[in-house]
Amino acid sequence: MPIYEYRLIDSRTGCERCREGIDVIQGIHDDPLKACPHCGCAVKRVFSAVNFRVSEQGRSPVENQIRDYEKQGMHSHAAELADKEAEKTKREDLKARALDNYKKAGYKDL
């Protein structure tokens, strides 16, 4: 069930809880609260930022981590992770990616 945030309509009133904002777990079809459940002062539902991550389709968490390392220029980390994953999964594309990252990290004897 979603968590909704509520704030006081009149910030000069209310209890300490609703002055800071209250979070309430409610069903999607439930009516919004009209009053603070603690003190009864008028509240309104507010929209706040949500925190979630949409995974990139077709990529495993390990591949996402390799990509993050590459973006940060951490090629030796990316190479090691890709190499380990290639050994486990027998994927040639990851083996090639590991070799490329080892080269970018400065390894010459591959």
Long-range contacts (C-beta under 8 A, 24 or more apart in sequence): 1-25, 1-26, 1-27, 1-28, 2-26, 2-27, 2-28, 4-32, 4-33, 4-45, 5-45, 5-46, 5-47, 5-48, 6-32, 6-33, 6-36, 6-43, 6-44, 6-45, 6-46, 7-43, 7-44, 7-46, 8-36, 8-41, 8-42, 8-43, 9-41, 9-42, 9-43, 9-44, 10-41, 10-42, 13-41, 13-42, 14-39, 14-41, 14-43, 15-39, 15-41, 18-43, 21-46, 63-94, 66-94, 66-97, 66-101, 70-101, 75-101, 75-102, 75-104, 75-105, 76-101, 76-102, 76-105, 76-107, 79-104, 79-105, 79-107
